[in-house]
Amino acid sequence: MEKTDIIIVGSGIAALQLARRLQDHFYVMIITKDEIESGNSYLAQGGVAAPIGLKDSVHSHLKDTLEAGCYHQLEDSVKELLVDGKRIVESLVNEGAPFDREDDGSLSLGMEGAHSEYRILHSGGDQTGKFLMNHLLKSLSREKVQFVEREMVYELVKNDRGQCCGVKTKDKDDAIRFYYAPHIVLATGGIGGLYPSTSNHPSVTGDGMALAFLAGAKLSDMEFIQFHPTLLWSDGKTCGLISEAVRGEGAILLNDAGKRIMEGVDPLMELAPRHIVAECIYKERRKGRNVYLDISRIEDFQGKFPSIFALCSKHHISIEAGRIPVSPGCHFMMGGIVTDRVGRTNIPGLYAIGEVACSGIHGANRLASNSLLEGLVYGERLGEYLIESGVRSSALVYSPFDRIVEGEPISIPFHADELKEGMMNHVGIIRKEEGLSAHLEWLNEQPLTFHEHIDFNSREEIHLYFMWVVSLLVTESALLRTESRGGHIRSDFPMEDNAGWLKRKMVLQKNEGRLRVDDHEQNETKIYA
């Protein structure tokens, strides 16, 4: 492909949906640091939430989303998401997307936590992400959409006017490459790989957030991280996701004494919002008890959940015994790069969509199965915007040979496991000032600073540096929010503080190599060393 109009970094649902919308108008390049299938979208067991049932409505879905997010969202943005999402999902159904159906041919709609209606569409039982990804991939023209696999983007290139106009990568052999285009889109997913227990693909460690922050973009809501309640626990570690749809089919949570642990915790029991269920399981395990999903009441478990059945078989967990050992793990980041309704950031030419973005729709805790919907909606919405606005000639946006800036050599003095354990122990499911301050002190002790232009000997060093950057942003944000809300649980501030924190957001941005935090509600700005 001789020309590239738009570069997309990342290859999940949001990226493919965007590429599909753009391909009849522009030349698109998708760059991914691993393979196309190596990402969270491909792993997604849960489905797509959309208000398309006969008894359902946008209003009902909106109410559930706002309640799950503890009303920290922008309500108009959530409503727009659901209106657009309903239309897009119905369009996918009409074009033959492989959603599961009942024996009579009607769509099979499932139930998940914090939903009040059956509105979850699945594919292949518990393989929705894989099926949707394959559906979108088949629709892409390889003449107009080029894939660059196994290259890690580690710097955003800007011109003298501050416009983002390219990316700098390292390939699998650590060779440096440059790619240029008038529009750069980050669709790199979340931060699950910052924790030792996660449902995410190991490669998902917040690259896009680090890239954007170092280039001067604004980030927000970094303290809000969703921990999925039920990851398979085997041989002293988490080994993969046990979808919430299993609880939607009737599985219950028991401890090793046979007690149903959600009794008296929440009226919705096992289908309570994820942060409530995750906290309950976490507390049981801290007492030294094991926790199990009792699946004995689910008929044809293997047929309904083939990938979970295979996962359990792989780790020698007997489905016939009726109990699956589970433990919480990092699942989804509600915060990220601040964007508007189409995905624009504060940096001209730079966009963000999907989990990497903070568009105001998830609030303090994402409602189950709203994430694939987000990717579909914002992928299409940004595509529509770029088509309507047009793509200016690349020659007017950058001068490639003027933009090659030598980076500053940096060495990384710690191992990934050290940072991950610190994140889990101090910035995990339950937090308090003492632990957050200890982890922040450890991060600040590392001989690292924020560099826009960096130089590393290997991709592994880039990986560790980005982990350090994002870990610092999350920890600082968690320390500043002195309340508990959604995925942010402070044991020293256990209650929601609606008077002081309901809509209040910390906006983080790099300022001359230091961290700047703007609290617009309080009209305060702080600069941290």
C-alpha positions as CSV (number, residue, x, y, z in Angstrom):
1,M,0.0,0.0,0.0
2,E,1.7,3.2,-1.2
3,K,-0.3,5.6,0.9
4,T,-1.6,5.6,4.4
5,D,-4.3,8.1,5.4
6,I,-5.1,6.8,8.9
7,I,-3.0,4.7,11.3
8,I,-4.8,2.7,13.9
9,V,-2.7,1.3,16.8
10,G,-4.4,-1.8,18.2
11,S,-6.5,-4.5,16.5
12,G,-9.5,-5.2,18.7
13,I,-13.2,-4.6,18.1
14,A,-13.0,-0.8,18.1
15,A,-10.1,-0.8,15.6
16,L,-11.7,-3.3,13.2
17,Q,-15.0,-1.5,13.3
18,L,-13.3,1.8,12.5
19,A,-11.3,0.2,9.7
20,R,-14.4,-1.3,8.2
21,R,-16.2,2.0,8.2
22,L,-13.2,3.8,6.6
23,Q,-12.0,1.3,4.0
24,D,-14.3,2.6,1.2
25,H,-12.9,6.1,1.6
26,F,-9.3,5.9,2.9
27,Y,-6.2,3.8,3.1
28,V,-5.9,2.4,6.6
29,M,-2.9,0.9,8.4
30,I,-3.5,-1.2,11.6
31,I,-0.4,-1.7,13.8
32,T,-0.4,-4.3,16.6
33,K,2.5,-5.3,18.8
34,D,1.5,-9.0,18.8
35,E,-0.8,-10.8,16.4
36,I,-4.3,-9.7,15.5
37,E,-5.8,-12.5,17.6
38,S,-3.7,-11.6,20.6
39,G,-5.9,-9.1,22.4
40,N,-8.8,-8.7,24.8
41,S,-11.5,-8.6,22.1
42,Y,-10.6,-12.1,20.9
43,L,-10.7,-13.4,24.5
44,A,-14.1,-11.8,25.3
45,Q,-16.5,-14.5,26.5
46,G,-19.3,-12.2,27.5
47,G,-21.6,-10.8,24.9
48,V,-22.8,-7.4,23.6
49,A,-25.4,-5.6,25.6
50,A,-28.1,-3.8,23.6
51,P,-31.7,-2.9,24.3
52,I,-33.3,-4.9,21.5
53,G,-35.6,-7.3,23.5
54,L,-39.4,-6.8,23.3
55,K,-39.6,-5.8,26.9
56,D,-36.4,-3.8,26.9
57,S,-35.8,-0.1,26.2
58,V,-33.0,2.5,26.0
59,H,-34.3,4.0,29.2
60,S,-34.0,0.7,31.1
61,H,-30.5,0.1,29.8
62,L,-29.5,3.7,30.6
63,K,-30.8,3.3,34.2
64,D,-28.8,0.0,34.7
65,T,-25.6,1.6,33.2
66,L,-25.8,4.7,35.4
67,E,-26.5,2.6,38.5
68,A,-23.6,0.3,37.8
69,G,-21.3,3.3,37.2
70,C,-22.4,5.0,40.5
71,Y,-23.7,8.0,38.5
72,H,-20.2,9.2,37.7
73,Q,-20.9,9.2,34.0
74,L,-22.0,11.9,31.5
75,E,-25.7,10.9,31.2
76,D,-26.1,12.3,27.7
77,S,-23.1,10.4,26.5
78,V,-24.4,7.1,27.9
79,K,-27.8,7.7,26.2
80,E,-26.1,8.4,22.9
81,L,-24.1,5.2,23.2
82,L,-27.2,3.1,23.8
83,V,-29.2,4.7,21.0
84,D,-26.4,4.3,18.5
85,G,-25.6,0.8,19.9
86,K,-29.1,-0.4,19.4
87,R,-29.0,0.7,15.8
88,I,-25.6,-0.8,15.1
89,V,-26.3,-4.2,16.8
90,E,-29.6,-4.5,14.8
91,S,-27.6,-3.7,11.6
92,L,-25.1,-6.5,12.5
93,V,-28.0,-8.9,13.1
94,N,-29.5,-8.0,9.7
95,E,-26.2,-8.5,7.9
96,G,-25.9,-12.0,9.4
97,A,-23.5,-11.6,12.2
98,P,-23.2,-14.9,14.0
99,F,-25.3,-14.2,17.2
100,D,-26.7,-17.3,19.0
101,R,-30.4,-18.0,18.4
102,E,-33.1,-20.1,20.1
103,D,-34.6,-23.2,18.5
104,D,-37.4,-21.0,17.0
105,G,-34.8,-18.8,15.3
106,S,-35.2,-15.8,17.6
107,L,-32.1,-14.1,19.1
108,S,-30.9,-15.7,22.3
109,L,-30.7,-12.9,24.9
110,G,-28.8,-13.6,28.2
111,M,-28.7,-12.0,31.6
112,E,-25.6,-10.6,33.4
113,G,-24.9,-8.8,36.6
114,A,-26.6,-5.5,37.3
115,H,-28.8,-5.8,34.2
116,S,-32.6,-5.7,34.8
117,E,-33.5,-7.3,31.4
118,Y,-32.3,-10.1,29.2
119,R,-30.3,-8.1,26.7
120,I,-26.9,-9.8,26.2
121,L,-26.3,-11.2,22.7
122,H,-23.7,-14.0,22.6
123,S,-21.9,-15.9,19.8
124,G,-20.7,-19.4,20.1
125,G,-21.9,-19.6,23.6
126,D,-19.0,-18.0,25.4
127,Q,-16.9,-17.0,22.3
128,T,-18.5,-13.7,21.4
129,G,-15.3,-11.7,20.9
130,K,-13.7,-14.3,18.7
131,F,-16.8,-14.7,16.5
132,L,-17.3,-10.9,16.2
133,M,-13.7,-10.3,15.4
134,N,-13.7,-12.9,12.7
135,H,-16.9,-11.4,11.3
136,L,-15.3,-8.0,11.1
137,L,-12.0,-9.3,9.7
138,K,-13.8,-11.1,6.8
139,S,-15.4,-7.8,5.8
140,L,-12.1,-5.9,5.5
141,S,-10.5,-5.3,2.1
142,R,-6.8,-6.2,2.2
143,E,-6.2,-3.7,-0.6
144,K,-7.4,-0.8,1.5
145,V,-6.5,-2.1,5.0
146,Q,-2.9,-3.1,5.8
147,F,-2.0,-5.0,8.9
148,V,1.4,-4.5,10.5
149,E,1.8,-7.3,13.1
150,R,4.5,-7.8,15.9
151,E,5.5,-4.1,15.9
152,M,5.3,-2.1,19.1
153,V,4.5,1.6,18.9
154,Y,6.6,3.4,21.5
155,E,6.4,7.0,20.5
156,L,3.8,9.4,18.9
157,V,5.3,11.8,16.4
158,K,4.2,15.4,16.3
159,N,5.0,18.2,13.9
160,D,6.1,21.7,14.9
161,R,2.5,22.8,15.2
162,G,1.8,20.1,17.8
163,Q,-0.2,17.9,15.5
164,C,0.1,14.1,15.8
165,C,1.3,12.9,12.5
166,G,3.0,9.5,12.9
167,V,4.3,6.7,15.1
168,K,7.7,5.3,16.0
169,T,7.9,1.5,16.4
170,K,10.2,-1.4,17.2
171,D,9.7,-4.6,15.3
172,K,10.2,-8.1,16.7
173,D,14.0,-7.7,16.0
174,D,14.1,-4.4,17.8
175,A,14.6,-2.4,14.6
176,I,13.2,1.1,14.6
177,R,10.6,2.1,12.1
178,F,8.5,5.2,11.4
179,Y,5.0,5.5,9.9
180,Y,3.3,8.7,9.0
181,A,-0.4,9.7,8.4
182,P,-2.6,12.7,9.0
183,H,-4.7,10.9,11.7
184,I,-3.5,8.5,14.4
185,V,-6.0,6.5,16.4
186,L,-5.2,4.7,19.6
187,A,-7.3,1.5,20.2
188,T,-4.9,-0.4,22.4
189,G,-7.2,-1.6,25.2
190,G,-6.7,-1.5,29.0
191,I,-4.1,-2.2,31.7
192,G,-4.8,-5.7,32.9
193,G,-1.2,-6.8,32.5
194,L,-0.2,-4.4,35.3
195,Y,-1.6,-7.0,37.7
196,P,-0.5,-10.6,38.4
197,S,-4.1,-11.8,38.2
198,T,-6.0,-10.6,35.2
199,S,-8.5,-11.7,32.6
200,N,-6.6,-9.7,30.0
201,H,-4.2,-10.9,27.4
202,P,-0.6,-10.5,28.9
203,S,0.3,-7.9,26.2
204,V,-2.4,-5.5,27.4
205,T,-0.4,-3.2,29.8
206,G,-1.7,0.4,29.1
207,D,0.6,1.2,26.1
208,G,-1.8,3.6,24.6
209,M,-2.4,5.5,27.8
210,A,1.4,5.9,28.3
211,L,1.9,7.0,24.7
212,A,-0.8,9.6,24.9
213,F,0.3,10.9,28.3
214,L,3.9,11.2,27.3
215,A,2.8,13.1,24.1
216,G,0.8,15.6,26.2
217,A,-2.7,14.2,26.1
218,K,-5.1,14.4,29.1
219,L,-6.2,11.3,31.0
220,S,-8.9,10.9,33.7
221,D,-10.7,8.4,36.0
222,M,-7.5,6.3,36.2
223,E,-8.5,5.2,39.7
224,F,-11.5,3.3,38.5
225,I,-10.5,-0.3,37.7
226,Q,-12.9,-3.2,37.4
227,F,-11.9,-6.5,38.9
228,H,-13.8,-9.4,37.5
229,P,-15.1,-11.6,40.3
230,T,-14.6,-15.0,38.7
231,L,-11.3,-16.0,37.2
232,L,-10.4,-19.7,37.3
233,W,-8.1,-20.4,40.2
234,S,-5.7,-23.3,39.8
235,D,-2.2,-24.2,41.1
236,G,-2.0,-21.0,43.0
237,K,-2.8,-18.6,40.2
238,T,-5.5,-17.3,37.9
239,C,-5.7,-19.1,34.6
240,G,-8.5,-17.5,32.6
241,L,-12.0,-15.9,32.7
242,I,-15.2,-17.6,33.9
243,S,-17.8,-15.4,32.2
244,E,-20.5,-13.6,34.2
245,A,-22.9,-15.4,31.9
246,V,-22.3,-18.5,34.0
247,R,-23.9,-16.7,37.0
248,G,-26.5,-15.4,34.6
249,E,-27.4,-19.1,33.9
250,G,-27.9,-19.7,37.6
251,A,-24.4,-20.5,39.1
252,I,-24.0,-19.5,42.7
253,L,-21.0,-18.6,44.8
254,L,-20.0,-20.8,47.7
255,N,-17.1,-20.8,50.1
256,D,-15.4,-24.1,51.2
257,A,-17.8,-24.4,54.1
258,G,-20.7,-24.5,51.7
259,K,-22.0,-21.1,52.6
260,R,-23.5,-18.9,49.9
261,I,-21.3,-15.8,50.3
262,M,-23.5,-13.3,48.6
263,E,-26.5,-13.7,51.0
264,G,-27.1,-10.5,52.9
265,V,-24.5,-8.6,50.7
266,D,-26.7,-7.4,47.9
267,P,-30.3,-8.0,46.8
268,L,-29.1,-9.1,43.4
269,M,-26.9,-11.8,45.0
270,E,-24.5,-13.2,42.4
271,L,-25.7,-10.8,39.8
272,A,-24.8,-7.7,41.8
273,P,-22.5,-5.2,40.2
274,R,-19.0,-6.6,39.6
275,H,-17.2,-4.5,42.2
276,I,-19.5,-5.7,44.9
277,V,-19.1,-9.4,44.0
278,A,-15.3,-9.1,43.5
279,E,-15.0,-7.4,46.9
280,C,-17.0,-10.2,48.6
281,I,-14.9,-13.0,47.1
282,Y,-11.7,-11.1,47.9
283,K,-12.7,-10.8,51.6
284,E,-13.5,-14.5,51.7
285,R,-10.1,-15.4,50.3
286,R,-8.3,-13.0,52.7
287,K,-9.9,-15.1,55.5
288,G,-8.2,-18.1,54.1
289,R,-11.3,-19.6,52.5
290,N,-11.6,-20.9,48.9
291,V,-14.5,-19.7,46.8
292,Y,-16.3,-21.8,44.2
293,L,-18.9,-21.3,41.4
294,D,-21.5,-24.0,42.0
295,I,-22.6,-24.8,38.5
296,S,-24.6,-27.9,39.4
297,R,-28.0,-26.4,38.4
298,I,-26.8,-25.5,34.8
299,E,-27.9,-28.0,32.2
300,D,-25.6,-28.8,29.3
301,F,-22.8,-26.7,30.6
302,Q,-20.4,-27.9,27.9
303,G,-22.8,-26.9,25.2
304,K,-23.5,-23.5,26.6
305,F,-19.9,-22.6,27.6
306,P,-17.6,-24.6,25.3
307,S,-14.5,-22.4,25.8
308,I,-14.9,-22.4,29.6
309,F,-15.4,-26.2,29.6
310,A,-12.1,-26.5,27.6
311,L,-10.3,-24.1,30.0
312,C,-11.4,-26.1,33.0
313,S,-10.4,-29.4,31.3
314,K,-7.0,-27.9,30.4
315,H,-6.4,-27.2,34.1
316,H,-7.9,-30.6,35.3
317,I,-11.0,-29.0,36.9
318,S,-13.9,-31.5,36.8
319,I,-17.1,-30.0,35.5
320,E,-18.9,-33.1,36.7
321,A,-18.0,-32.2,40.2
322,G,-20.1,-29.1,39.8
323,R,-17.7,-26.6,41.4
324,I,-15.2,-24.3,39.7
325,P,-12.6,-22.6,42.0
326,V,-12.5,-18.8,41.4
327,S,-10.7,-15.7,42.4
328,P,-11.0,-12.0,41.3
329,G,-8.6,-10.4,38.8
330,C,-8.1,-7.1,36.9
331,H,-10.6,-7.0,34.1
332,F,-11.4,-3.5,32.7
333,M,-10.2,0.1,33.0
334,M,-13.0,2.7,33.1
335,G,-10.7,5.6,32.8
336,G,-8.1,6.5,30.2
337,I,-7.4,9.2,27.5
338,V,-10.0,12.0,27.7
339,T,-12.0,12.2,24.5
340,D,-15.1,13.8,23.1
341,R,-18.1,12.0,21.6
342,V,-16.2,11.0,18.5
343,G,-12.9,10.1,20.0
344,R,-10.9,13.3,19.6
345,T,-8.2,14.0,22.2
346,N,-6.7,17.4,23.1
347,I,-3.9,16.7,20.7
348,P,-4.8,17.6,17.0
349,G,-4.6,14.5,14.8
350,L,-4.8,12.1,17.8
351,Y,-7.8,10.0,18.6
352,A,-8.7,7.2,21.1
353,I,-11.5,4.7,21.0
354,G,-12.4,1.6,23.1
355,E,-11.1,0.8,26.5
356,V,-8.0,3.1,26.2
357,A,-10.4,6.1,26.1
358,C,-12.3,7.9,28.8
359,S,-15.4,9.2,27.1
360,G,-17.6,9.5,30.1
361,I,-19.8,6.4,29.5
362,H,-18.6,3.9,32.1
363,G,-18.3,6.0,35.2
364,A,-16.9,4.3,38.3
365,N,-17.8,0.8,37.1
366,R,-18.6,-0.6,33.7
367,L,-21.9,-2.4,33.2
368,A,-21.3,-5.9,32.0
369,S,-21.1,-6.3,28.2
370,N,-21.1,-2.6,27.5
371,S,-17.5,-2.8,26.4
372,L,-18.0,-4.6,23.0
373,L,-20.9,-2.2,22.4
374,E,-18.6,0.7,23.1
375,G,-16.0,-0.5,20.6
376,L,-18.7,-1.0,17.9
377,V,-20.2,2.5,18.5
378,Y,-17.1,4.6,18.8
379,G,-15.4,2.7,15.9
380,E,-18.3,3.6,13.6
381,R,-18.7,7.1,15.1
382,L,-15.1,8.1,14.6
383,G,-15.3,6.6,11.1
384,E,-18.2,8.8,10.2
385,Y,-16.5,11.9,11.6
386,L,-13.3,11.3,9.6
387,I,-15.3,10.6,6.4
388,E,-17.2,13.8,6.9
389,S,-14.2,16.0,7.8
390,G,-12.0,14.4,5.1
391,V,-8.3,13.7,5.3
392,R,-5.9,16.4,4.3
393,S,-2.8,15.7,2.2
394,S,-0.1,14.1,4.3
395,A,2.5,16.4,2.9
396,L,0.8,19.4,4.6
397,V,0.7,17.7,8.0
398,Y,4.3,16.6,8.5
399,S,7.8,16.6,7.2
400,P,9.1,13.1,8.1
401,F,12.8,13.8,8.0
402,D,12.4,16.8,10.4
403,R,10.6,14.6,12.9
404,I,13.2,12.0,13.7
405,V,14.3,13.0,17.2
406,E,17.0,11.0,19.0
407,G,15.7,9.6,22.3
408,E,17.3,9.6,25.7
409,P,18.8,6.3,26.7
410,I,17.0,4.8,29.7
411,S,17.7,1.6,31.7
412,I,14.9,-0.1,33.7
413,P,16.0,-1.1,37.2
414,F,13.1,-3.4,38.2
415,H,11.3,-6.5,37.1
416,A,7.7,-6.6,35.9
417,D,6.8,-9.0,38.8
418,E,7.8,-6.4,41.3
419,L,5.6,-3.8,39.9
420,K,2.7,-6.2,39.4
421,E,2.8,-7.4,43.0
422,G,2.9,-3.8,44.3
423,M,-0.1,-3.0,42.2
424,M,-2.1,-6.0,43.5
425,N,-1.1,-5.5,47.1
426,H,-1.6,-1.8,47.3
427,V,-3.6,-0.6,44.3
428,G,-5.8,-3.6,43.9
429,I,-9.4,-4.4,44.9
430,I,-9.3,-2.7,48.3
431,R,-7.0,0.3,48.9
432,K,-5.9,2.6,51.7
433,E,-3.6,5.6,52.0
434,E,-0.8,3.7,53.7
435,G,-0.5,1.1,50.9
436,L,-1.0,3.6,48.1
437,S,1.6,5.9,49.5
438,A,4.1,3.0,49.9
439,H,3.6,2.0,46.2
440,L,3.9,5.6,45.0
441,E,7.1,6.0,47.0
442,W,8.5,2.8,45.4
443,L,7.6,4.1,41.9
444,N,9.1,7.5,42.6
445,E,12.3,5.9,43.9
446,Q,12.9,4.4,40.4
447,P,15.4,6.6,38.4
448,L,12.8,7.3,35.7
449,T,11.1,10.5,34.5
450,F,8.5,11.3,31.8
451,H,10.2,11.5,28.4
452,E,8.4,12.3,25.2
453,H,11.4,11.0,23.1
454,I,12.8,7.8,24.5
455,D,15.4,5.2,23.4
456,F,15.5,1.6,24.6
457,N,17.6,-1.3,23.7
458,S,14.6,-3.6,23.6
459,R,10.9,-3.9,23.5
460,E,10.9,-5.4,27.0
461,E,12.4,-2.2,28.4
462,I,9.7,-0.1,26.6
463,H,7.1,-2.5,28.1
464,L,8.4,-2.0,31.6
465,Y,8.7,1.8,31.2
466,F,5.1,2.1,30.0
467,M,4.0,-0.1,33.0
468,W,5.8,2.3,35.3
469,V,4.1,5.4,33.7
470,V,0.6,4.0,33.9
471,S,1.1,2.5,37.4
472,L,2.1,5.9,38.6
473,L,-1.0,7.6,37.1
474,V,-3.3,5.0,38.6
475,T,-1.7,5.1,42.0
476,E,-1.7,8.9,42.2
477,S,-5.3,9.1,41.1
478,A,-6.4,6.4,43.7
479,L,-4.6,8.3,46.4
480,L,-6.3,11.6,45.5
481,R,-9.9,10.2,45.5
482,T,-10.8,10.1,49.2
483,E,-14.0,8.1,48.9
484,S,-15.2,4.6,47.7
485,R,-17.1,4.6,44.4
486,G,-17.5,1.7,42.0
487,G,-14.2,0.0,41.2
488,H,-12.3,2.3,43.5
489,I,-12.7,1.0,47.1
490,R,-10.8,2.7,49.9
491,S,-11.0,1.0,53.3
492,D,-10.0,4.2,55.0
493,F,-12.8,6.1,53.2
494,P,-15.5,3.3,52.8
495,M,-18.5,5.5,51.8
496,E,-19.5,7.3,48.7
497,D,-19.2,11.0,49.1
498,N,-21.7,12.5,46.7
499,A,-21.3,16.0,48.0
500,G,-17.6,16.1,47.3
501,W,-16.9,13.5,44.6
502,L,-20.0,12.5,42.5
503,K,-19.0,14.1,39.2
504,R,-15.5,15.2,40.3
505,K,-12.7,14.1,38.0
506,M,-8.9,14.4,38.2
507,V,-7.4,15.3,34.8
508,L,-3.8,14.2,34.5
509,Q,-1.3,15.7,32.0
510,K,2.4,15.8,31.5
511,N,3.9,19.3,32.3
512,E,7.5,19.9,31.5
513,G,8.5,16.3,32.5
514,R,6.3,16.3,35.6
515,L,2.8,15.2,36.4
516,R,0.1,17.9,36.4
517,V,-3.3,17.2,38.1
518,D,-6.2,19.5,37.4
519,D,-9.2,19.4,39.6
520,H,-11.7,21.5,37.7
521,E,-14.5,21.1,40.2
522,Q,-12.3,22.6,42.9
523,N,-10.4,24.9,40.5
524,E,-7.1,23.5,41.7
525,T,-3.9,22.5,39.8
526,K,-1.0,20.6,41.4
527,I,2.4,19.8,39.9
528,Y,4.1,16.7,41.2
529,A,7.8,16.0,40.9
